[in-house]
Amino acid sequence: MVAGIAAQDRPRARDVGIAPGAGTPGALNAITDVPDVRVGQTTVIDGDRVRTGVTTVVPHGGNLFRDKVPGAVFVGNAFGKLAGSTQVRELGTIESPIVLTNTLAVGTAVEAVVRWTLAQTGNDTVRSVNALVGETNDGGLNDIRSLPVTREHVLASITSAVTGPVAEGAVGAGTGTIAFGWKGGIGTSSRVVRQGAQDPAWTVGVLVQSNFGGRLTIDGRQVWRTLTPGRAGGAPTTWTQDADGSCMIIVATDAPLDARDLERLATRAVFAMARTGSTFSNGSGDYAIAFSTATSNRVTTTTSPQARTFLPTDAVSGLFEAAMDATEEAIYNSLLKATDTTANGRTVRALPVEALKLLRIED
């Protein structure tokens, strides 16, 4: 069955006064604030054991294979699977939708992306497709061994991708994830960057699939000391939270960056995880994918010289800051928008909003 978890009146980070950094978010405070970027999600719920899904980010609405975007990958800790990453690192381009799902569904997702790409108008002679698929392991709340994600689920996520608001929390690839012992999920945020009054404004948008651990820190406050999963509001004298898990981060921008600076942008997104309390454990697969939608810098099938315009390296610091702030906020949004979830013989609570508000008042 494909369905959505019942919505609850859960806030985003800014609704409770959490606004990392000094930058300004875009109109939606989402990755889709970057023009033409689309997000599609399929939530898979079946009985009392399956809680999983697929989240897809599509860089633009055209033929991605024929109109590739500059892209890059940064690996914070490679305990995970990011199919297609080696070609992205080698060529500096992304030619497919970016799909996030669970660990054992990567192969299924790759097949679906390949089939979707081959079926696009103009791809009749295509014989090689680099499908970009990432994952986190949602086996705590999902019967992952039953392989519930199908090719149809992945295709539905791709074909439903649209601009506009993005659902967050326990949806899509975040349906069964856990972060810091609380219910994790999908989160997103954005920042608008302007270097000077006469300079163009660029947008940096981030989407995360949070499924990692450590010691939760929000806005610099060590929340883990007071709010402990399973004992909301309690303050145990000793507590060690399992830090294994993974985090997938997708960073989009309309700034004209080349693959080298996109990798630097992706690096900052992974760095931002530390602000939230991640300890980057041995068992955590932490990856960031970054791409630019700048139309003048797309890679086509032409073999003739192509004029391109890239921002100089001295102009990228503001984008780096934006990526860090938006990633931090996206992780908070993934926690705050998530809902209590029971499945696979386990219940994982959502981060308690009222208790969090009290902590901030006490500050």
N, C-alpha and C positions, 0 to 999 in steps of 0.2 A: 504494500500500500504506500502511496506517496501522499504525504499530508504535512501540515504544519503543526507545531506544538502550540497549544492554546495560548494566545497572547495574554500577558499580564501588564499591568500599568507599571512598567519598570523604566527608570530614568536612564538617560545617557549621562556621561561624566559631567558635562556642562550644566545639566539640570540640577546637580548638587554642588556646583561651585568648583569643580575640578577642571582646570583649563591649563594644561602644561604649556610653558613657554610664553613668549610675548607676542607671537604671531597671530594673525587673523585667519580663521577658517573660511572656507568657501561657503556658498549659499546652503549647501546640503551637509557640509562637514563630512564629506564622504569621498571615496576614490572617484566617484562619478562626477565630481566637480571638475575633473580634467575633461575637457571637451571630447565627446565621442566615445569615451570609455564606457563599457557596458558590463553589467554584472547579472548573472543568472544563477539560480539556486534550486536544487531539488532536495527536499527533505524526505528521508526514507524511514518510516516507522512501521514496524510489524510486530503485533502482539506485545508481549512484555519482555522481549529480549533484543530486539533490533532498534537501535537509535543511531543513524548514520546519515550520510548524504554526500552531495557534490556541490561545490561552489566554483563558478567559472568567471574569470575576468577576460573580456574580449577587448583588445587594445583599440580597435576601431571597427566600423561597420562595413568595411569593404572586404576584398579578398586578401586575407592576411598572408597567404602563401605567395601571391603575386606582388604584394605591397607590404613587405616586411618592415617591422619597426626596429630601431636600434635597441639593443637589450643587453643585460648583464646579469650575472648571478654571483652572490657572495655566500660562502659557506662559513657559518659561525662554528658549528660542530656537526660533523657529517654522519651522525648516527641516524640515518634515515635514507629516504629514496627521493631523488628529484630527477625523474626521467627526462632526458633531453638536455640536461644542463651542460654536458661537455661540448655539444655543438654550439650552444649559445656562447659559451666562453671562448670557443675557437673562432667563430665567425662574427660575434657581436650583434647578432640579429635574432628576432623571435618571429616565427612564421605560423604560429598556431594559437588558438585560445589557450589560456593558462588555466589548468584545471587543478583543483584541490579536492582530495577525497580521503578515504582511510587507507591504511598501510597495504592491506591485501587487495585493494581495488585498483592499484596503480596500473596493472596490466590491462584490466578491463577498460580503464579510462584511456589508455594509450590507443587501444584498438578503436574506441569510439571516436577519438579525435582524428585518427587517420581516416576512418570511413567518412566522417563529416567533411574533412578537407578534400578528399578525392571527389566528393559529390558536388563541390562548389563549381559554379559556372566558370569556365576558363581553365579548369584543372584536369582536362581530359587526358593529358599526356604525362601527368605527374607520376613519378615512380619512387619518390623518396619524400617522406614527411617527418619532420622533427617535432613530435608531440611533446609539449612541456607539461608534465604532470607531477605535482607534489603531494605529500601526504603527512598525516599524523596518525598515531595509533589510538583509536577510540575503543579499544577492547575492554576497557573497564565498564563502560555503559552499553556496549554493543556486542552482540554475538558475532564478532568479526570473522570467526572461522566458518560461519555459514555462507560467507561470500554474498551478502544481500544486495550489493550495488551491481546493477546490470548496465549493459551498454545503453539501454533505453533511458535509464536515469541520467547517464552522462550526456547523452544527446539532448535530453529535455533541458538540462542545465545550460547547454550551449545555445540552443535555439530560443530559449526564453530570456536570454541576456538583453537587458535594456538599460538606457540611461535613467537618471532619476534616483529617488531614495533607495537605500540598500537596507534590507532586513538584517538585523544583528542578533547575536545571542545564540540560542540553541536552534539554529537553522542550517540547512545545507551541510557543508563539510564540518560545521561546528555542532551538529546535533548531539553527538555523543562525547564531546571532548571535555577535559577537566584541566583547570589551571589553578595552581597553588592550592589544590585540594578543594576548590570551589568549582561550580559549573562554569566551564569556559565556553568558547564558541567563536562566532564570526564578529569582528569589530572593524570599524572603519573611521577615518578622519581625514582632514585635509588642511592645507595652509596655502595662503596666497602670498607670494613673495614679490616685492618690488625693491630693486636696488636703489633707485633714486626717483625723484619726482617725475623726471622725463623718461624714465626707462619703462619698458613694457612690464606688465605683471605676469608672473608665471604661477602656475598652480602645481602643488605636489599633493597627491592623494595616496593614501595607504589603506590596504585591507589586510587583516590578520586572521589566521586560524590558530587560536590559542589553546595549547594542550601541553603546557610545560609547568615546571615547579620551581621551587626556591622559597624565598621568604617575602611574601607580598608587601610591597612598598607603594604607597599612593601619594603623589604630590610631596614626596620626601618624607612622609610619615610612615614609620615601621608598623604597618597595620597588623602584621603577623603577631606582634607581641600581645595584642588585645583580642583580635578576632581570629579564632581558630576554627577551621572546618570541623563540623560536628559538635562544636561547643560555642556557637555564636554568642558573642558577648562575654565569653569566659576568658580568663587569663591564666593559663597553666604556667607553672614555674619552668617546666622544660618541655620542649616540643621540637621535633625534627620532621619537616615535611619532605616526602619523597620528591626529589627534584627532577627525576627522569620524565621524559615526554618529548614534545617537539613544538616548534612554532614555525609556521609558514608565513612569510610576509611578502606582499606584492606592493611595489611602489610604482606609481605612474606619475608622469609629468609631461606638460606641454612645452617645457623648456628645451631648446635645441642642444641636447647633450650627446656626445659620442659614447661608445661602449665603455671606454676607459673611465669617464666621469660618472657614467651610470653605475659602474661597479663600485665606485667610491660612494655614490648615493646609497646603494644597497648596503654597503658596509655600515653606514650610519644608522640604518634601520635596525640592524642586528645590535649595534651598540646600545640602542635605546631600550632594549630588553633589560639591560642591567638596571636602568632607572626603576623598573617595576619589581625588582627583586630576584630576577633570574640568576641562578648560579651556574648556568651552562654546564650541567652535569655530564658525565660520561654518556649517559643514555638519552641525551636530549638532541634531537635533530633540528638544528636551527638554520634556516635558509632564508635568504631574501632575493627576490627577483625584481629588477628595475627595468623600466622601458620608457622611451620618449615617443610621444605621438606627433612630434613636429613633422608636418607633411613634407617639407623640403628635404628631410634627411632620411626618408624611407628608402629601402633597398628594393629595387625592381629587377627585372630580368635583363635590362639593358646592359650592354657591355661597353657602351661609350662613356667617356668621362662625364661626371655629374657634379655640378656645382653644389656645395653644401655650406651651411652656416652653422657654426657651433659656438656656444659661449666659451670665452677664454677661461682658463682655470682660475684666474683671480676673481671671477664673477660667480663662483658656485657656492661660496660659503653660506649664503642665505638659504640656498636650497638644501644644503646639508642640515642646517638647523631645523628647517621645516620638516625634513624627513624624520628626524629624531623626535620632534614634538608630536607630529601626527602619529607616529608609530606608538609612542607612549600612550596617547589618548585612545588610539584604536584598541589597544590591549585593555584599557580600563572599560571602554564601551563593550567589549566582548564579555567581560565579567558582569557588568551592571545590567546589561540587557538580557543576560541568560536567565533561565527559569529553573526551579527545582526539577530534577529529572530522576525518575525511577525506571530502571531497566536492567536486564541481565543479572537480577538478584542483588541490585545495589541502588541506593539512593544517594544522589549528590546534590547538596543544597546550593542555591544561588547566594552570592555575596549579600549579606543582610544590609539593605539600604539604610534603614533607620539607625542601626548600630553604627554604621559608617558616618552618618550625619552627626551623631553624638560625639564621635571622635573628633570631628572637625570643629564642632562647637567648643570642645574642651581645649583645643589648640588656641 
